[in-house]
Each structure stands twice: as structure tokens, then as C-alpha cells.
Amino acid sequence: GVQLQRPDLRLRAEALAEDLLRDARRDGGFRLVYDMRASGYKPDLFRGAAGIGYQLLRLAAPERVPSVLSWN
């Protein structure tokens, strides 16, 4: 949303993040794989807890936290 100058996309991403955090609080953790229970832990960047944390940081400060897909 920021890169494309589309505030509607940014707002949608924030709403999805709020849903994710609400579900994690309710379930006692993040559901990292569709059929995995919420308490299962994966530290991975692309499909685990590190990735969730990184993306939440990007939502909080997109001008300071770059996309890992754009690193050279």
C-alpha cells in the first residue's frame, strides 16, 4: 500500500494484522501452518514466528523496515 500509494491497501493490511493478533491471543499462539495447532512453534523467517514479527514491524514502520524481498 505504501509503495503503490494506496492507503486502502495499507488499511486492509492493518485490519488483517489485527485479526491475526486477536486470533493468536484467543488461541494462545500463532497458527503457522494451516493444520498445525496454535501452540506449535516454528522460528522460520518466511513461514514462522520470525516472519510474523518482521511483518508486524513493517506494518508499524514501513519507511524504516524494508521488505526482505527487496534486499540486495
PyMOL Python script that loads the backbone (N, CA, C, O; Angstrom):
from pymol import cmd

cmd.read_pdbstr("""\
ATOM      1  N   GLY A   1       0.793  -1.191   0.000  1.00  0.00           N
ATOM      2  CA  GLY A   1       0.000   0.000   0.000  1.00  0.00           C
ATOM      3  C   GLY A   1       0.842   1.265   0.000  1.00  0.00           C
ATOM      4  O   GLY A   1       0.521   2.232  -0.690  1.00  0.00           O
ATOM      5  N   VAL A   2       1.925   1.254   0.779  1.00  0.00           N
ATOM      6  CA  VAL A   2       2.801   2.432   0.842  1.00  0.00           C
ATOM      7  C   VAL A   2       3.513   2.607  -0.489  1.00  0.00           C
ATOM      8  O   VAL A   2       3.526   3.703  -1.049  1.00  0.00           O
ATOM      9  N   GLN A   3       4.105   1.532  -0.997  1.00  0.00           N
ATOM     10  CA  GLN A   3       4.857   1.580  -2.252  1.00  0.00           C
ATOM     11  C   GLN A   3       3.969   2.009  -3.423  1.00  0.00           C
ATOM     12  O   GLN A   3       4.397   2.774  -4.287  1.00  0.00           O
ATOM     13  N   LEU A   4       2.756   1.520  -3.441  1.00  0.00           N
ATOM     14  CA  LEU A   4       1.826   1.846  -4.529  1.00  0.00           C
ATOM     15  C   LEU A   4       1.021   3.116  -4.271  1.00  0.00           C
ATOM     16  O   LEU A   4       0.215   3.531  -5.104  1.00  0.00           O
ATOM     17  N   GLN A   5       1.248   3.727  -3.108  1.00  0.00           N
ATOM     18  CA  GLN A   5       0.493   4.916  -2.701  1.00  0.00           C
ATOM     19  C   GLN A   5      -1.007   4.624  -2.706  1.00  0.00           C
ATOM     20  O   GLN A   5      -1.814   5.370  -3.261  1.00  0.00           O
ATOM     21  N   ARG A   6      -1.348   3.490  -2.055  1.00  0.00           N
ATOM     22  CA  ARG A   6      -2.739   3.040  -1.954  1.00  0.00           C
ATOM     23  C   ARG A   6      -3.100   2.884  -0.485  1.00  0.00           C
ATOM     24  O   ARG A   6      -2.921   1.804   0.078  1.00  0.00           O
ATOM     25  N   PRO A   7      -3.605   3.939   0.148  1.00  0.00           N
ATOM     26  CA  PRO A   7      -3.974   3.862   1.558  1.00  0.00           C
ATOM     27  C   PRO A   7      -4.993   2.757   1.852  1.00  0.00           C
ATOM     28  O   PRO A   7      -5.000   2.207   2.953  1.00  0.00           O
ATOM     29  N   ASP A   8      -5.850   2.429   0.886  1.00  0.00           N
ATOM     30  CA  ASP A   8      -6.824   1.363   1.101  1.00  0.00           C
ATOM     31  C   ASP A   8      -6.145   0.015   1.330  1.00  0.00           C
ATOM     32  O   ASP A   8      -6.611  -0.785   2.141  1.00  0.00           O
ATOM     33  N   LEU A   9      -5.053  -0.238   0.622  1.00  0.00           N
ATOM     34  CA  LEU A   9      -4.313  -1.488   0.820  1.00  0.00           C
ATOM     35  C   LEU A   9      -3.623  -1.507   2.178  1.00  0.00           C
ATOM     36  O   LEU A   9      -3.577  -2.538   2.849  1.00  0.00           O
ATOM     37  N   ARG A  10      -3.098  -0.377   2.567  1.00  0.00           N
ATOM     38  CA  ARG A  10      -2.449  -0.255   3.883  1.00  0.00           C
ATOM     39  C   ARG A  10      -3.472  -0.534   4.999  1.00  0.00           C
ATOM     40  O   ARG A  10      -3.186  -1.280   5.936  1.00  0.00           O
ATOM     41  N   LEU A  11      -4.643   0.061   4.890  1.00  0.00           N
ATOM     42  CA  LEU A  11      -5.686  -0.159   5.896  1.00  0.00           C
ATOM     43  C   LEU A  11      -6.121  -1.624   5.931  1.00  0.00           C
ATOM     44  O   LEU A  11      -6.387  -2.165   7.005  1.00  0.00           O
ATOM     45  N   ARG A  12      -6.194  -2.262   4.777  1.00  0.00           N
ATOM     46  CA  ARG A  12      -6.572  -3.678   4.728  1.00  0.00           C
ATOM     47  C   ARG A  12      -5.507  -4.539   5.400  1.00  0.00           C
ATOM     48  O   ARG A  12      -5.839  -5.475   6.127  1.00  0.00           O
ATOM     49  N   ALA A  13      -4.241  -4.234   5.167  1.00  0.00           N
ATOM     50  CA  ALA A  13      -3.150  -4.974   5.807  1.00  0.00           C
ATOM     51  C   ALA A  13      -3.205  -4.810   7.320  1.00  0.00           C
ATOM     52  O   ALA A  13      -2.990  -5.774   8.054  1.00  0.00           O
ATOM     53  N   GLU A  14      -3.490  -3.605   7.792  1.00  0.00           N
ATOM     54  CA  GLU A  14      -3.600  -3.368   9.227  1.00  0.00           C
ATOM     55  C   GLU A  14      -4.770  -4.143   9.827  1.00  0.00           C
ATOM     56  O   GLU A  14      -4.660  -4.686  10.927  1.00  0.00           O
ATOM     57  N   ALA A  15      -5.889  -4.195   9.106  1.00  0.00           N
ATOM     58  CA  ALA A  15      -7.055  -4.942   9.592  1.00  0.00           C
ATOM     59  C   ALA A  15      -6.748  -6.436   9.668  1.00  0.00           C
ATOM     60  O   ALA A  15      -7.139  -7.102  10.627  1.00  0.00           O
ATOM     61  N   LEU A  16      -6.058  -6.961   8.672  1.00  0.00           N
ATOM     62  CA  LEU A  16      -5.681  -8.381   8.690  1.00  0.00           C
ATOM     63  C   LEU A  16      -4.725  -8.675   9.847  1.00  0.00           C
ATOM     64  O   LEU A  16      -4.834  -9.718  10.492  1.00  0.00           O
ATOM     65  N   ALA A  17      -3.795  -7.764  10.108  1.00  0.00           N
ATOM     66  CA  ALA A  17      -2.865  -7.946  11.226  1.00  0.00           C
ATOM     67  C   ALA A  17      -3.612  -7.941  12.559  1.00  0.00           C
ATOM     68  O   ALA A  17      -3.297  -8.725  13.454  1.00  0.00           O
ATOM     69  N   GLU A  18      -4.599  -7.059  12.688  1.00  0.00           N
ATOM     70  CA  GLU A  18      -5.404  -7.034  13.909  1.00  0.00           C
ATOM     71  C   GLU A  18      -6.138  -8.353  14.103  1.00  0.00           C
ATOM     72  O   GLU A  18      -6.209  -8.867  15.220  1.00  0.00           O
ATOM     73  N   ASP A  19      -6.681  -8.901  13.026  1.00  0.00           N
ATOM     74  CA  ASP A  19      -7.358 -10.203  13.104  1.00  0.00           C
ATOM     75  C   ASP A  19      -6.386 -11.295  13.518  1.00  0.00           C
ATOM     76  O   ASP A  19      -6.714 -12.135  14.356  1.00  0.00           O
ATOM     77  N   LEU A  20      -5.198 -11.290  12.939  1.00  0.00           N
ATOM     78  CA  LEU A  20      -4.166 -12.279  13.266  1.00  0.00           C
ATOM     79  C   LEU A  20      -3.795 -12.214  14.745  1.00  0.00           C
ATOM     80  O   LEU A  20      -3.700 -13.245  15.412  1.00  0.00           O
ATOM     81  N   LEU A  21      -3.588 -11.007  15.253  1.00  0.00           N
ATOM     82  CA  LEU A  21      -3.212 -10.843  16.665  1.00  0.00           C
ATOM     83  C   LEU A  21      -4.356 -11.232  17.600  1.00  0.00           C
ATOM     84  O   LEU A  21      -4.120 -11.832  18.649  1.00  0.00           O
ATOM     85  N   ARG A  22      -5.579 -10.899  17.232  1.00  0.00           N
ATOM     86  CA  ARG A  22      -6.734 -11.290  18.034  1.00  0.00           C
ATOM     87  C   ARG A  22      -6.841 -12.812  18.113  1.00  0.00           C
ATOM     88  O   ARG A  22      -7.052 -13.369  19.190  1.00  0.00           O
ATOM     89  N   ASP A  23      -6.696 -13.478  16.970  1.00  0.00           N
ATOM     90  CA  ASP A  23      -6.765 -14.940  16.957  1.00  0.00           C
ATOM     91  C   ASP A  23      -5.629 -15.562  17.762  1.00  0.00           C
ATOM     92  O   ASP A  23      -5.836 -16.558  18.455  1.00  0.00           O
ATOM     93  N   ALA A  24      -4.440 -14.989  17.680  1.00  0.00           N
ATOM     94  CA  ALA A  24      -3.297 -15.515  18.430  1.00  0.00           C
ATOM     95  C   ALA A  24      -3.527 -15.380  19.933  1.00  0.00           C
ATOM     96  O   ALA A  24      -3.199 -16.288  20.697  1.00  0.00           O
ATOM     97  N   ARG A  25      -4.085 -14.261  20.352  1.00  0.00           N
ATOM     98  CA  ARG A  25      -4.394 -14.089  21.783  1.00  0.00           C
ATOM     99  C   ARG A  25      -5.429 -15.116  22.232  1.00  0.00           C
ATOM    100  O   ARG A  25      -5.291 -15.721  23.295  1.00  0.00           O
ATOM    101  N   ARG A  26      -6.462 -15.309  21.421  1.00  0.00           N
ATOM    102  CA  ARG A  26      -7.520 -16.253  21.751  1.00  0.00           C
ATOM    103  C   ARG A  26      -7.012 -17.697  21.785  1.00  0.00           C
ATOM    104  O   ARG A  26      -7.390 -18.468  22.668  1.00  0.00           O
ATOM    105  N   ASP A  27      -6.154 -18.064  20.823  1.00  0.00           N
ATOM    106  CA  ASP A  27      -5.691 -19.441  20.681  1.00  0.00           C
ATOM    107  C   ASP A  27      -4.423 -19.751  21.470  1.00  0.00           C
ATOM    108  O   ASP A  27      -4.011 -20.908  21.550  1.00  0.00           O
ATOM    109  N   GLY A  28      -3.802 -18.729  22.052  1.00  0.00           N
ATOM    110  CA  GLY A  28      -2.577 -18.948  22.811  1.00  0.00           C
ATOM    111  C   GLY A  28      -1.330 -19.035  21.944  1.00  0.00           C
ATOM    112  O   GLY A  28      -0.301 -19.530  22.403  1.00  0.00           O
ATOM    113  N   GLY A  29      -1.394 -18.575  20.729  1.00  0.00           N
ATOM    114  CA  GLY A  29      -0.239 -18.576  19.834  1.00  0.00           C
ATOM    115  C   GLY A  29      -0.678 -18.412  18.393  1.00  0.00           C
ATOM    116  O   GLY A  29      -1.872 -18.381  18.092  1.00  0.00           O
ATOM    117  N   PHE A  30       0.291 -18.307  17.515  1.00  0.00           N
ATOM    118  CA  PHE A  30       0.013 -18.140  16.097  1.00  0.00           C
ATOM    119  C   PHE A  30      -0.148 -19.494  15.428  1.00  0.00           C
ATOM    120  O   PHE A  30       0.571 -20.439  15.754  1.00  0.00           O
ATOM    121  N   ARG A  31      -1.066 -19.593  14.513  1.00  0.00           N
ATOM    122  CA  ARG A  31      -1.239 -20.806  13.707  1.00  0.00           C
ATOM    123  C   ARG A  31      -0.357 -20.616  12.476  1.00  0.00           C
ATOM    124  O   ARG A  31      -0.725 -19.906  11.540  1.00  0.00           O
ATOM    125  N   LEU A  32       0.804 -21.254  12.486  1.00  0.00           N
ATOM    126  CA  LEU A  32       1.815 -21.015  11.460  1.00  0.00           C
ATOM    127  C   LEU A  32       1.635 -21.882  10.224  1.00  0.00           C
ATOM    128  O   LEU A  32       2.090 -21.521   9.139  1.00  0.00           O
ATOM    129  N   VAL A  33       0.987 -23.000  10.379  1.00  0.00           N
ATOM    130  CA  VAL A  33       0.666 -23.882   9.269  1.00  0.00           C
ATOM    131  C   VAL A  33      -0.808 -24.214   9.420  1.00  0.00           C
ATOM    132  O   VAL A  33      -1.279 -24.407  10.541  1.00  0.00           O
ATOM    133  N   TYR A  34      -1.535 -24.284   8.340  1.00  0.00           N
ATOM    134  CA  TYR A  34      -2.991 -24.418   8.404  1.00  0.00           C
ATOM    135  C   TYR A  34      -3.448 -25.516   9.357  1.00  0.00           C
ATOM    136  O   TYR A  34      -4.339 -25.283  10.174  1.00  0.00           O
ATOM    137  N   ASP A  35      -2.866 -26.696   9.272  1.00  0.00           N
ATOM    138  CA  ASP A  35      -3.352 -27.810  10.088  1.00  0.00           C
ATOM    139  C   ASP A  35      -2.550 -28.019  11.375  1.00  0.00           C
ATOM    140  O   ASP A  35      -2.706 -29.046  12.035  1.00  0.00           O
ATOM    141  N   MET A  36      -1.698 -27.062  11.739  1.00  0.00           N
ATOM    142  CA  MET A  36      -0.909 -27.155  12.971  1.00  0.00           C
ATOM    143  C   MET A  36      -1.667 -26.468  14.100  1.00  0.00           C
ATOM    144  O   MET A  36      -2.299 -25.434  13.882  1.00  0.00           O
ATOM    145  N   ARG A  37      -1.611 -27.029  15.298  1.00  0.00           N
ATOM    146  CA  ARG A  37      -2.243 -26.338  16.421  1.00  0.00           C
ATOM    147  C   ARG A  37      -1.497 -25.035  16.704  1.00  0.00           C
ATOM    148  O   ARG A  37      -0.322 -24.892  16.367  1.00  0.00           O
ATOM    149  N   ALA A  38      -2.183 -24.110  17.315  1.00  0.00           N
ATOM    150  CA  ALA A  38      -1.644 -22.767  17.531  1.00  0.00           C
ATOM    151  C   ALA A  38      -0.406 -22.777  18.410  1.00  0.00           C
ATOM    152  O   ALA A  38       0.423 -21.873  18.299  1.00  0.00           O
ATOM    153  N   SER A  39      -0.252 -23.755  19.270  1.00  0.00           N
ATOM    154  CA  SER A  39       0.906 -23.761  20.164  1.00  0.00           C
ATOM    155  C   SER A  39       2.162 -24.314  19.503  1.00  0.00           C
ATOM    156  O   SER A  39       3.243 -24.255  20.089  1.00  0.00           O
ATOM    157  N   GLY A  40       2.035 -24.856  18.283  1.00  0.00           N
ATOM    158  CA  GLY A  40       3.223 -25.336  17.571  1.00  0.00           C
ATOM    159  C   GLY A  40       4.139 -24.163  17.268  1.00  0.00           C
ATOM    160  O   GLY A  40       3.657 -23.079  16.940  1.00  0.00           O
ATOM    161  N   TYR A  41       5.447 -24.353  17.369  1.00  0.00           N
ATOM    162  CA  TYR A  41       6.366 -23.234  17.187  1.00  0.00           C
ATOM    163  C   TYR A  41       7.297 -23.495  16.018  1.00  0.00           C
ATOM    164  O   TYR A  41       7.930 -24.547  15.938  1.00  0.00           O
ATOM    165  N   LYS A  42       7.375 -22.538  15.119  1.00  0.00           N
ATOM    166  CA  LYS A  42       8.321 -22.565  14.012  1.00  0.00           C
ATOM    167  C   LYS A  42       9.033 -21.216  14.032  1.00  0.00           C
ATOM    168  O   LYS A  42       8.376 -20.182  13.906  1.00  0.00           O
ATOM    169  N   PRO A  43      10.352 -21.196  14.186  1.00  0.00           N
ATOM    170  CA  PRO A  43      11.068 -19.926  14.247  1.00  0.00           C
ATOM    171  C   PRO A  43      11.382 -19.315  12.876  1.00  0.00           C
ATOM    172  O   PRO A  43      11.953 -18.226  12.822  1.00  0.00           O
ATOM    173  N   ASP A  44      11.040 -19.960  11.799  1.00  0.00           N
ATOM    174  CA  ASP A  44      11.427 -19.550  10.448  1.00  0.00           C
ATOM    175  C   ASP A  44      11.038 -18.112  10.113  1.00  0.00           C
ATOM    176  O   ASP A  44      10.077 -17.566  10.654  1.00  0.00           O
ATOM    177  N   LEU A  45      11.811 -17.516   9.206  1.00  0.00           N
ATOM    178  CA  LEU A  45      11.521 -16.155   8.755  1.00  0.00           C
ATOM    179  C   LEU A  45      10.346 -16.136   7.779  1.00  0.00           C
ATOM    180  O   LEU A  45       9.476 -15.272   7.886  1.00  0.00           O
ATOM    181  N   PHE A  46      10.303 -17.060   6.843  1.00  0.00           N
ATOM    182  CA  PHE A  46       9.273 -16.988   5.810  1.00  0.00           C
ATOM    183  C   PHE A  46       7.967 -17.669   6.185  1.00  0.00           C
ATOM    184  O   PHE A  46       6.915 -17.291   5.669  1.00  0.00           O
ATOM    185  N   ARG A  47       8.003 -18.662   7.067  1.00  0.00           N
ATOM    186  CA  ARG A  47       6.763 -19.348   7.432  1.00  0.00           C
ATOM    187  C   ARG A  47       6.641 -19.542   8.934  1.00  0.00           C
ATOM    188  O   ARG A  47       5.993 -20.488   9.381  1.00  0.00           O
ATOM    189  N   GLY A  48       7.246 -18.671   9.714  1.00  0.00           N
ATOM    190  CA  GLY A  48       7.216 -18.866  11.156  1.00  0.00           C
ATOM    191  C   GLY A  48       7.157 -17.580  11.953  1.00  0.00           C
ATOM    192  O   GLY A  48       6.797 -16.520  11.441  1.00  0.00           O
ATOM    193  N   ALA A  49       7.521 -17.700  13.223  1.00  0.00           N
ATOM    194  CA  ALA A  49       7.400 -16.595  14.173  1.00  0.00           C
ATOM    195  C   ALA A  49       8.259 -15.391  13.797  1.00  0.00           C
ATOM    196  O   ALA A  49       7.826 -14.250  13.960  1.00  0.00           O
ATOM    197  N   ALA A  50       9.463 -15.629  13.297  1.00  0.00           N
ATOM    198  CA  ALA A  50      10.320 -14.505  12.908  1.00  0.00           C
ATOM    199  C   ALA A  50       9.676 -13.699  11.778  1.00  0.00           C
ATOM    200  O   ALA A  50       9.751 -12.470  11.763  1.00  0.00           O
ATOM    201  N   GLY A  51       9.053 -14.387  10.846  1.00  0.00           N
ATOM    202  CA  GLY A  51       8.376 -13.709   9.741  1.00  0.00           C
ATOM    203  C   GLY A  51       7.179 -12.904  10.195  1.00  0.00           C
ATOM    204  O   GLY A  51       6.937 -11.803   9.700  1.00  0.00           O
ATOM    205  N   ILE A  52       6.430 -13.454  11.138  1.00  0.00           N
ATOM    206  CA  ILE A  52       5.280 -12.719  11.680  1.00  0.00           C
ATOM    207  C   ILE A  52       5.761 -11.444  12.364  1.00  0.00           C
ATOM    208  O   ILE A  52       5.216 -10.365  12.131  1.00  0.00           O
ATOM    209  N   GLY A  53       6.770 -11.572  13.198  1.00  0.00           N
ATOM    210  CA  GLY A  53       7.316 -10.404  13.882  1.00  0.00           C
ATOM    211  C   GLY A  53       7.845  -9.366  12.919  1.00  0.00           C
ATOM    212  O   GLY A  53       7.613  -8.169  13.088  1.00  0.00           O
ATOM    213  N   TYR A  54       8.562  -9.834  11.902  1.00  0.00           N
ATOM    214  CA  TYR A  54       9.121  -8.901  10.920  1.00  0.00           C
ATOM    215  C   TYR A  54       8.021  -8.156  10.169  1.00  0.00           C
ATOM    216  O   TYR A  54       8.111  -6.945   9.967  1.00  0.00           O
ATOM    217  N   GLN A  55       6.993  -8.878   9.760  1.00  0.00           N
ATOM    218  CA  GLN A  55       5.895  -8.227   9.034  1.00  0.00           C
ATOM    219  C   GLN A  55       5.136  -7.241   9.918  1.00  0.00           C
ATOM    220  O   GLN A  55       4.698  -6.196   9.438  1.00  0.00           O
ATOM    221  N   LEU A  56       4.974  -7.558  11.200  1.00  0.00           N
ATOM    222  CA  LEU A  56       4.322  -6.613  12.108  1.00  0.00           C
ATOM    223  C   LEU A  56       5.171  -5.354  12.276  1.00  0.00           C
ATOM    224  O   LEU A  56       4.633  -4.252  12.372  1.00  0.00           O
ATOM    225  N   LEU A  57       6.490  -5.513  12.311  1.00  0.00           N
ATOM    226  CA  LEU A  57       7.377  -4.341  12.349  1.00  0.00           C
ATOM    227  C   LEU A  57       7.231  -3.509  11.079  1.00  0.00           C
ATOM    228  O   LEU A  57       7.204  -2.280  11.139  1.00  0.00           O
ATOM    229  N   ARG A  58       7.137  -4.169   9.944  1.00  0.00           N
ATOM    230  CA  ARG A  58       6.957  -3.451   8.675  1.00  0.00           C
ATOM    231  C   ARG A  58       5.652  -2.677   8.665  1.00  0.00           C
ATOM    232  O   ARG A  58       5.605  -1.558   8.154  1.00  0.00           O
ATOM    233  N   LEU A  59       4.595  -3.247   9.216  1.00  0.00           N
ATOM    234  CA  LEU A  59       3.327  -2.521   9.280  1.00  0.00           C
ATOM    235  C   LEU A  59       3.430  -1.305  10.190  1.00  0.00           C
ATOM    236  O   LEU A  59       2.845  -0.259   9.909  1.00  0.00           O
ATOM    237  N   ALA A  60       4.174  -1.448  11.279  1.00  0.00           N
ATOM    238  CA  ALA A  60       4.315  -0.347  12.233  1.00  0.00           C
ATOM    239  C   ALA A  60       5.180   0.780  11.684  1.00  0.00           C
ATOM    240  O   ALA A  60       4.917   1.951  11.957  1.00  0.00           O
ATOM    241  N   ALA A  61       6.209   0.438  10.911  1.00  0.00           N
ATOM    242  CA  ALA A  61       7.135   1.457  10.407  1.00  0.00           C
ATOM    243  C   ALA A  61       7.649   1.077   9.022  1.00  0.00           C
ATOM    244  O   ALA A  61       8.823   0.734   8.880  1.00  0.00           O
ATOM    245  N   PRO A  62       6.798   1.131   7.996  1.00  0.00           N
ATOM    246  CA  PRO A  62       7.226   0.687   6.670  1.00  0.00           C
ATOM    247  C   PRO A  62       8.367   1.504   6.074  1.00  0.00           C
ATOM    248  O   PRO A  62       9.117   1.010   5.233  1.00  0.00           O
ATOM    249  N   GLU A  63       8.495   2.736   6.505  1.00  0.00           N
ATOM    250  CA  GLU A  63       9.580   3.575   5.985  1.00  0.00           C
ATOM    251  C   GLU A  63      10.934   3.221   6.603  1.00  0.00           C
ATOM    252  O   GLU A  63      11.976   3.623   6.085  1.00  0.00           O
ATOM    253  N   ARG A  64      10.924   2.473   7.704  1.00  0.00           N
ATOM    254  CA  ARG A  64      12.169   2.113   8.394  1.00  0.00           C
ATOM    255  C   ARG A  64      12.535   0.644   8.259  1.00  0.00           C
ATOM    256  O   ARG A  64      13.698   0.278   8.426  1.00  0.00           O
ATOM    257  N   VAL A  65      11.551  -0.205   7.958  1.00  0.00           N
ATOM    258  CA  VAL A  65      11.785  -1.642   7.883  1.00  0.00           C
ATOM    259  C   VAL A  65      11.518  -2.099   6.448  1.00  0.00           C
ATOM    260  O   VAL A  65      10.367  -2.141   6.015  1.00  0.00           O
ATOM    261  N   PRO A  66      12.586  -2.443   5.705  1.00  0.00           N
ATOM    262  CA  PRO A  66      12.404  -2.800   4.297  1.00  0.00           C
ATOM    263  C   PRO A  66      11.845  -4.216   4.128  1.00  0.00           C
ATOM    264  O   PRO A  66      11.871  -5.028   5.053  1.00  0.00           O
ATOM    265  N   SER A  67      11.350  -4.480   2.950  1.00  0.00           N
ATOM    266  CA  SER A  67      10.919  -5.832   2.602  1.00  0.00           C
ATOM    267  C   SER A  67      12.154  -6.697   2.401  1.00  0.00           C
ATOM    268  O   SER A  67      13.109  -6.274   1.750  1.00  0.00           O
ATOM    269  N   VAL A  68      12.143  -7.903   2.954  1.00  0.00           N
ATOM    270  CA  VAL A  68      13.288  -8.798   2.745  1.00  0.00           C
ATOM    271  C   VAL A  68      13.393  -9.211   1.282  1.00  0.00           C
ATOM    272  O   VAL A  68      14.465  -9.621   0.837  1.00  0.00           O
ATOM    273  N   LEU A  69      12.321  -9.114   0.538  1.00  0.00           N
ATOM    274  CA  LEU A  69      12.349  -9.462  -0.880  1.00  0.00           C
ATOM    275  C   LEU A  69      13.075  -8.424  -1.713  1.00  0.00           C
ATOM    276  O   LEU A  69      13.433  -8.698  -2.858  1.00  0.00           O
ATOM    277  N   SER A  70      13.302  -7.229  -1.160  1.00  0.00           N
ATOM    278  CA  SER A  70      13.994  -6.189  -1.914  1.00  0.00           C
ATOM    279  C   SER A  70      15.447  -6.000  -1.480  1.00  0.00           C
ATOM    280  O   SER A  70      16.128  -5.107  -1.983  1.00  0.00           O
ATOM    281  N   TRP A  71      15.927  -6.827  -0.554  1.00  0.00           N
ATOM    282  CA  TRP A  71      17.325  -6.715  -0.145  1.00  0.00           C
ATOM    283  C   TRP A  71      18.250  -7.156  -1.275  1.00  0.00           C
ATOM    284  O   TRP A  71      17.950  -8.108  -1.996  1.00  0.00           O
ATOM    285  N   ASN A  72      19.347  -6.478  -1.422  1.00  0.00           N
ATOM    286  CA  ASN A  72      20.357  -6.854  -2.443  1.00  0.00           C
ATOM    287  C   ASN A  72      21.571  -7.429  -1.789  1.00  0.00           C
ATOM    288  O   ASN A  72      22.523  -7.802  -2.475  1.00  0.00           O
TER     289      ASN A  72
END
""", "prot")
cmd.dss("prot")
cmd.show_as("cartoon", "prot")
cmd.util.cbc("prot")
cmd.orient("prot")
